[in-house]
Amino acid sequence: MTKKINQILNQVLIQVEPSKEDLKLIDTSLKDFLKKFNQNLKKLKIKAEVFIGGSFAKKTVIKKDSYDVDVFVRFDKKYDDKDLSGLTAKALKGFKNLLKVHGSRDYYRVIINSELYIELIPVKKINSPEQAENITDLSYSHVKYINKNIKSQEILNDIKIAKAFCHANHCYGAESYIGGFSGYSLELLVYYYKGFINFLKAMTKVKKDKLVIDIEKYYKNKSVVLMDINSSKLNSPIILVDPTYKQRNTLAALSQETFNKFQTECSGFLKNPSIKSFEVQKTDLEKIKSDAIKKKDEFVLLESMTPKQPGDVAGSKLLKFYKHLSEEINNSFEIKNKGFNYNKKQSARYFFVAKKRNEIIFEGPLIKDKESVLKFKKEHKKTFTKEDKIYSKEKISMNLPQFIEFWKKKNLKKIKEMYIEKLEIV
């Protein structure tokens, strides 16, 4: 088994390594960009230094159709936080194909060509993590930590393999619509467990009780960690104390749902190693639809759109609406299968496979609330009482597409409030 796994991992590594041509093109483009940008900073007398961050700086980049390079503009402490994005914009004067990305601190995307874009992120120069006014202010420390502690090429290779595994299984990315592992968290985890396979094995053993990892041993025990870190950042199944800032959970974005899916994939690979575990599997909607028809279930494919900014903002709104719609459908139908696919722009597709429930029970008001009881009886033909409340039991006459159209008309205001401007059956 070990021999088979090693063969697969060697094959994966060959596949995920960026070509020399790609790296050379990126390096040349980056140098040209930085030369011009630094000249602009100098002309404007803006006191800031530029450093390359992300996977390029840490030598953990994997092959992609389109590369993105994180470039951080590290501003002197004399500048106010609110001015950093504006100063960055001034220094970008003369550059074409610019896109402003809104966030806790606005940053800029510079499109070099169809295969490369640079994300220019303003940060503040800080002496200690406590001075950080934004999470991106810690990026410089993250690069320094990884480069200082991970010298082994074997571990760097295993990090690339881990990223490819998570990407293929839709668990890569700290964006709220993914709720997965960030690149930095994977670097830390593979380093901590001394390899990719050790990391997978450890993840399969994580149970309901939270796993706490404190690489630098800042805390005496788990209880102290849970008391010291902000409670809003402790919802993830794993608490990974940031080795550069002990009060930060590096895996705060990891959702239980994504982690459960990840654990399943880890167990599957360890039991039956296959190169397919590193290949992005497309959802075969035709097969899902065909199987649904055979089982006499209903199938529906929907497309929704939001006016919100593409990326994490739009993705989170579309996912939130998908979850809400799932709950509404589940009231009247037994959902057998479902899926969410976000195109990283402003739309997403949802599919549902469901079977109509025989009947639905609607809970009404308290019997003593006579006015509300009369209103409830007008809305529902057959009612009954149980204890101190009135209920209605009704059969479902609509099929799934009809139900969705009916629900959409009835909830136009709510849909708009959730920033959804289009919901259509495909």
C-alpha positions as CSV (number, residue, x, y, z in Angstrom):
1,M,0.0,0.0,0.0
2,T,2.8,2.4,0.9
3,K,4.5,1.8,-2.4
4,K,1.2,2.5,-4.3
5,I,0.6,5.7,-2.3
6,N,4.2,7.0,-3.0
7,Q,3.8,6.3,-6.7
8,I,0.5,8.3,-6.8
9,L,2.0,11.2,-4.8
10,N,5.1,11.3,-7.1
11,Q,2.7,11.4,-10.1
12,V,0.6,14.2,-8.4
13,L,3.7,16.2,-7.7
14,I,4.8,16.1,-11.4
15,Q,1.3,17.2,-12.4
16,V,1.0,20.1,-9.9
17,E,4.5,21.6,-10.4
18,P,4.3,24.8,-12.5
19,S,6.4,24.6,-15.6
20,K,9.7,26.5,-15.9
21,E,8.1,28.5,-18.7
22,D,5.2,29.5,-16.5
23,L,7.5,30.5,-13.6
24,K,9.8,32.5,-15.9
25,L,6.9,34.4,-17.4
26,I,5.5,35.2,-14.0
27,D,8.9,36.3,-12.7
28,T,9.4,38.6,-15.7
29,S,6.0,40.1,-15.5
30,L,6.3,40.6,-11.8
31,K,9.6,42.3,-12.0
32,D,8.3,44.7,-14.7
33,F,5.2,45.5,-12.6
34,L,7.2,46.0,-9.4
35,K,9.7,48.3,-11.1
36,K,7.0,50.6,-12.4
37,F,5.0,50.5,-9.2
38,N,8.0,51.3,-7.0
39,Q,8.9,54.2,-9.2
40,N,5.4,55.5,-8.7
41,L,5.7,55.2,-4.9
42,K,9.0,57.1,-5.1
43,K,7.5,59.9,-7.3
44,L,4.6,60.3,-4.9
45,K,6.9,60.3,-1.9
46,I,4.8,57.5,-0.3
47,K,6.7,55.8,2.4
48,A,6.0,52.1,1.8
49,E,7.8,48.9,1.0
50,V,6.6,46.2,-1.3
51,F,6.9,42.4,-0.6
52,I,5.6,39.3,-2.4
53,G,3.4,37.1,-0.3
54,G,1.3,34.0,-0.7
55,S,2.4,30.7,-2.2
56,F,5.0,32.3,-4.5
57,A,6.9,33.7,-1.7
58,K,6.7,30.5,0.3
59,K,7.6,28.2,-2.7
60,T,4.4,26.3,-2.3
61,V,2.6,27.4,-5.5
62,I,0.8,24.7,-7.6
63,K,0.0,24.7,-11.3
64,K,-3.1,26.5,-12.3
65,D,-4.9,27.7,-15.5
66,S,-4.6,31.2,-14.2
67,Y,-2.0,32.3,-11.5
68,D,-2.6,35.0,-9.0
69,V,0.3,36.6,-7.1
70,D,-0.2,38.4,-3.8
71,V,1.8,41.6,-3.6
72,F,1.6,43.5,-0.3
73,V,2.3,47.3,0.0
74,R,3.6,47.7,3.5
75,F,2.8,51.3,4.6
76,D,4.7,53.2,7.3
77,K,2.9,53.5,10.6
78,K,2.4,57.3,10.1
79,Y,-0.5,56.7,7.6
80,D,-4.1,56.2,8.8
81,D,-5.7,52.9,8.1
82,K,-8.5,54.6,6.1
83,D,-6.0,56.1,3.7
84,L,-4.1,53.0,2.7
85,S,-6.4,51.9,-0.1
86,G,-6.5,55.4,-1.6
87,L,-2.7,55.7,-1.5
88,T,-2.4,52.3,-3.3
89,A,-4.8,53.5,-6.0
90,K,-2.6,56.6,-6.5
91,A,0.5,54.5,-7.0
92,L,-1.3,52.4,-9.5
93,K,-1.9,55.4,-11.8
94,G,-0.9,54.5,-15.4
95,F,-1.6,50.8,-15.0
96,K,-4.3,49.3,-17.2
97,N,-6.8,46.5,-16.5
98,L,-7.4,47.4,-12.9
99,L,-10.2,46.1,-10.7
100,K,-11.0,47.5,-7.2
101,V,-12.0,44.7,-4.8
102,H,-14.1,45.7,-1.8
103,G,-13.3,44.2,1.6
104,S,-12.5,45.1,5.2
105,R,-9.7,47.1,3.5
106,D,-10.1,47.6,-0.3
107,Y,-7.4,46.1,-2.5
108,Y,-6.7,46.0,-6.2
109,R,-6.5,43.3,-8.9
110,V,-4.1,44.1,-11.8
111,I,-4.8,41.8,-14.8
112,I,-1.4,41.2,-16.6
113,N,-2.8,38.7,-19.1
114,S,-5.3,35.8,-19.3
115,E,-2.9,33.6,-17.3
116,L,-1.8,36.0,-14.6
117,Y,-3.1,38.7,-12.3
118,I,-1.6,40.5,-9.4
119,E,-3.5,41.3,-6.2
120,L,-2.1,44.4,-4.7
121,I,-3.0,44.5,-1.0
122,P,-2.3,47.5,1.3
123,V,-1.1,46.6,4.8
124,K,0.4,48.4,7.7
125,K,4.0,48.0,8.9
126,I,3.7,46.7,12.5
127,N,6.2,45.7,15.1
128,S,3.9,43.2,16.9
129,P,0.7,41.3,15.9
130,E,-1.3,43.2,18.5
131,Q,-0.8,46.3,16.4
132,A,-2.6,44.7,13.4
133,E,-5.6,46.7,12.3
134,N,-6.5,44.1,9.7
135,I,-5.8,40.4,9.3
136,T,-3.7,41.1,6.2
137,D,-1.2,43.1,8.3
138,L,0.0,39.7,9.6
139,S,0.9,38.4,6.1
140,Y,4.5,39.6,6.3
141,S,4.9,37.5,9.5
142,H,3.3,34.5,7.9
143,V,5.8,34.5,5.0
144,K,8.7,34.9,7.4
145,Y,7.5,32.1,9.6
146,I,7.1,29.6,6.8
147,N,10.3,30.5,5.1
148,K,12.2,30.3,8.4
149,N,10.8,27.0,9.6
150,I,10.2,24.9,6.4
151,K,13.5,24.2,4.7
152,S,12.8,20.6,3.8
153,Q,12.0,20.2,0.1
154,E,10.0,17.0,1.0
155,I,7.7,19.0,3.3
156,L,7.3,21.8,0.6
157,N,6.4,19.1,-1.9
158,D,3.9,17.6,0.5
159,I,2.3,21.0,1.0
160,K,1.8,21.3,-2.8
161,I,0.2,17.8,-2.7
162,A,-2.1,18.8,0.2
163,K,-3.2,21.9,-1.7
164,A,-4.0,19.8,-4.8
165,F,-5.9,17.3,-2.7
166,C,-8.0,20.0,-1.0
167,H,-8.6,21.9,-4.3
168,A,-9.8,18.7,-6.0
169,N,-12.2,18.0,-3.2
170,H,-13.6,21.6,-2.9
171,C,-12.1,22.1,0.6
172,Y,-9.4,24.7,-0.4
173,G,-10.1,28.3,0.4
174,A,-11.1,30.3,3.5
175,E,-13.8,32.2,1.7
176,S,-17.1,31.9,3.5
177,Y,-18.8,30.2,0.5
178,I,-16.2,27.4,0.8
179,G,-15.4,27.3,4.5
180,G,-12.2,25.4,3.8
181,F,-8.5,25.4,4.5
182,S,-6.4,28.5,3.6
183,G,-3.0,28.0,2.0
184,Y,-1.3,29.2,5.2
185,S,-3.2,26.7,7.4
186,L,-2.3,23.8,5.1
187,E,1.4,24.8,5.2
188,L,1.2,24.8,9.0
189,L,-0.6,21.5,9.2
190,V,1.7,19.6,6.9
191,Y,4.7,21.1,8.6
192,Y,3.3,20.2,12.1
193,Y,2.4,16.6,11.1
194,K,5.7,16.1,9.2
195,G,4.1,15.2,5.9
196,F,0.9,14.8,3.8
197,I,0.0,11.2,4.7
198,N,0.5,11.9,8.4
199,F,-1.8,14.9,8.1
200,L,-4.5,12.9,6.4
201,K,-4.3,10.2,9.1
202,A,-4.5,12.8,11.9
203,M,-7.6,14.4,10.3
204,T,-9.5,11.1,10.1
205,K,-9.1,10.8,13.9
206,V,-10.7,14.2,14.7
207,K,-14.0,13.5,16.5
208,K,-16.7,15.8,17.9
209,D,-14.4,17.2,20.6
210,K,-12.4,20.1,19.1
211,L,-8.8,19.4,18.2
212,V,-6.4,22.1,19.4
213,I,-3.0,22.5,17.7
214,D,-0.5,24.9,19.3
215,I,2.7,24.6,17.3
216,E,4.7,27.0,19.3
217,K,3.3,25.8,22.6
218,Y,2.1,29.3,23.7
219,Y,-0.5,27.8,26.0
220,K,-0.3,25.4,28.9
221,N,-3.4,23.4,27.8
222,K,-6.5,23.2,25.6
223,S,-8.7,25.0,28.2
224,V,-6.5,28.1,28.3
225,V,-6.5,28.3,24.5
226,L,-10.3,28.2,24.4
227,M,-10.5,30.9,27.1
228,D,-8.0,33.2,25.4
229,I,-9.1,33.2,21.8
230,N,-12.2,35.2,20.8
231,S,-15.2,32.9,21.1
232,S,-16.5,33.9,17.7
233,K,-13.4,32.3,16.2
234,L,-13.8,29.0,18.0
235,N,-16.6,27.5,15.9
236,S,-14.3,25.5,13.7
237,P,-13.7,21.8,14.4
238,I,-10.0,22.4,14.7
239,I,-8.3,25.3,16.5
240,L,-4.9,26.0,15.0
241,V,-3.1,28.7,17.0
242,D,-1.3,31.0,14.6
243,P,2.4,30.7,15.5
244,T,2.9,34.4,14.7
245,Y,-0.1,35.6,16.8
246,K,-1.3,33.3,19.6
247,Q,-4.7,34.9,19.9
248,R,-5.7,34.0,16.3
249,N,-7.3,30.7,15.2
250,T,-5.8,30.1,11.7
251,L,-8.7,27.7,10.9
252,A,-11.5,30.0,12.1
253,A,-13.1,29.8,8.6
254,L,-13.2,26.0,8.4
255,S,-16.9,24.9,8.6
256,Q,-18.0,21.6,10.1
257,E,-19.7,20.7,6.8
258,T,-16.6,21.2,4.7
259,F,-14.5,19.3,7.3
260,N,-16.9,16.4,7.4
261,K,-16.6,16.1,3.6
262,F,-12.8,16.4,3.8
263,Q,-12.6,13.6,6.4
264,T,-14.6,11.4,4.1
265,E,-12.1,12.1,1.3
266,C,-9.2,11.5,3.6
267,S,-10.5,8.1,4.7
268,G,-11.4,7.1,1.1
269,F,-7.9,7.9,-0.2
270,L,-6.1,6.1,2.7
271,K,-8.3,3.0,2.2
272,N,-8.2,3.0,-1.5
273,P,-5.4,5.3,-2.9
274,S,-6.2,6.6,-6.3
275,I,-5.0,9.5,-8.5
276,K,-8.7,10.4,-8.9
277,S,-8.6,11.9,-5.4
278,F,-6.5,14.7,-6.9
279,E,-8.7,15.3,-9.9
280,V,-11.6,17.8,-9.7
281,Q,-14.8,15.7,-10.3
282,K,-17.5,17.5,-12.2
283,T,-21.1,16.9,-11.1
284,D,-22.8,14.7,-13.7
285,L,-26.2,16.4,-13.7
286,E,-27.5,14.2,-16.5
287,K,-26.8,11.0,-14.5
288,I,-28.3,12.5,-11.3
289,K,-31.4,13.5,-13.3
290,S,-31.6,10.0,-14.9
291,D,-31.2,8.3,-11.5
292,A,-33.9,10.5,-10.0
293,I,-36.4,9.6,-12.8
294,K,-35.6,5.8,-12.3
295,K,-36.4,6.2,-8.6
296,K,-39.5,8.3,-9.3
297,D,-37.9,11.2,-7.5
298,E,-38.2,14.8,-8.8
299,F,-35.2,16.7,-10.2
300,V,-34.8,20.5,-10.6
301,L,-31.9,22.7,-11.6
302,L,-32.0,26.4,-10.6
303,E,-29.9,29.4,-11.4
304,S,-29.7,32.4,-9.1
305,M,-28.0,35.8,-9.5
306,T,-26.9,38.5,-7.1
307,P,-25.8,42.1,-7.8
308,K,-23.1,41.8,-5.2
309,Q,-19.4,41.9,-5.9
310,P,-17.9,38.7,-7.4
311,G,-15.9,36.6,-5.1
312,D,-16.4,36.1,-1.4
313,V,-19.3,38.6,-1.1
314,A,-21.4,37.3,-4.0
315,G,-20.5,33.7,-3.1
316,S,-21.6,34.0,0.5
317,K,-24.9,35.6,-0.5
318,L,-25.7,32.9,-3.0
319,L,-24.7,30.1,-0.6
320,K,-26.8,31.7,2.2
321,F,-29.8,31.8,-0.1
322,Y,-29.2,28.2,-1.2
323,K,-29.3,27.0,2.4
324,H,-32.5,29.0,3.0
325,L,-34.2,27.6,-0.1
326,S,-33.1,24.1,0.9
327,E,-34.9,24.5,4.3
328,E,-38.0,25.8,2.6
329,I,-38.1,22.9,0.1
330,N,-37.5,20.4,2.9
331,N,-40.7,21.5,4.6
332,S,-42.7,20.0,1.8
333,F,-40.3,17.6,0.1
334,E,-37.8,15.0,1.3
335,I,-34.5,16.1,-0.2
336,K,-32.5,13.0,-1.4
337,N,-29.7,14.9,-3.0
338,K,-28.7,18.5,-3.6
339,G,-25.7,20.6,-4.8
340,F,-24.3,24.2,-5.0
341,N,-22.0,25.4,-7.7
342,Y,-20.7,29.0,-7.6
343,N,-19.1,30.3,-10.8
344,K,-17.0,32.9,-8.8
345,K,-18.8,35.7,-10.6
346,Q,-22.4,36.7,-9.7
347,S,-24.4,33.6,-10.2
348,A,-24.7,30.1,-8.9
349,R,-26.6,26.9,-9.8
350,Y,-28.4,24.7,-7.4
351,F,-29.8,21.2,-8.0
352,F,-32.3,19.3,-5.9
353,V,-33.5,15.7,-6.0
354,A,-36.6,15.3,-3.8
355,K,-39.7,13.3,-3.1
356,K,-43.0,14.9,-2.2
357,R,-44.0,14.4,1.4
358,N,-47.5,12.9,1.9
359,E,-48.7,15.7,4.0
360,I,-47.4,18.8,5.8
361,I,-48.4,19.9,9.3
362,F,-48.6,23.7,9.8
363,E,-48.3,24.9,13.3
364,G,-50.7,27.7,14.1
365,P,-51.2,30.1,17.0
366,L,-52.3,29.5,20.6
367,I,-56.1,28.7,21.0
368,K,-56.6,31.6,23.3
369,D,-55.4,34.0,20.5
370,K,-58.9,34.0,18.9
371,E,-58.1,36.7,16.2
372,S,-55.0,34.8,15.0
373,V,-57.0,31.5,15.1
374,L,-59.7,32.9,12.8
375,K,-57.0,34.1,10.4
376,F,-55.3,30.7,10.5
377,K,-58.6,28.9,9.7
378,K,-59.1,31.2,6.7
379,E,-55.7,30.2,5.3
380,H,-56.1,26.4,6.1
381,K,-59.2,24.3,5.3
382,K,-58.7,21.4,7.7
383,T,-57.6,22.2,11.2
384,F,-57.2,20.4,14.5
385,T,-56.1,21.2,18.0
386,K,-53.4,19.7,20.1
387,E,-52.8,20.8,23.7
388,D,-53.0,24.6,23.5
389,K,-52.4,25.2,19.8
390,I,-54.2,24.9,16.5
391,Y,-52.7,23.0,13.6
392,S,-53.5,22.1,10.0
393,K,-52.6,18.9,8.1
394,E,-52.6,19.3,4.3
395,K,-51.7,17.2,1.3
396,I,-49.2,18.5,-1.1
397,S,-50.6,19.0,-4.6
398,M,-47.7,20.7,-6.3
399,N,-44.7,19.1,-7.8
400,L,-41.2,20.5,-7.1
401,P,-40.9,23.0,-10.0
402,Q,-44.5,24.3,-9.2
403,F,-43.6,24.6,-5.5
404,I,-40.5,26.7,-6.3
405,E,-42.4,29.0,-8.6
406,F,-45.2,29.4,-6.0
407,W,-42.7,30.0,-3.2
408,K,-40.8,32.6,-5.4
409,K,-44.0,34.6,-6.1
410,K,-45.0,34.5,-2.4
411,N,-41.5,35.5,-1.2
412,L,-40.4,38.2,-3.6
413,K,-39.7,40.7,-0.8
414,K,-37.6,38.2,1.1
415,I,-35.6,37.2,-2.0
416,K,-34.8,40.8,-2.7
417,E,-33.8,41.3,1.0
418,M,-31.3,38.4,0.6
419,Y,-29.8,40.2,-2.4
420,I,-31.0,37.8,-5.0
421,E,-32.1,39.4,-8.2
422,K,-32.9,36.3,-10.3
423,L,-34.1,32.8,-9.5
424,E,-35.0,30.7,-12.5
425,I,-35.5,27.0,-13.3
426,V,-32.9,26.0,-15.9
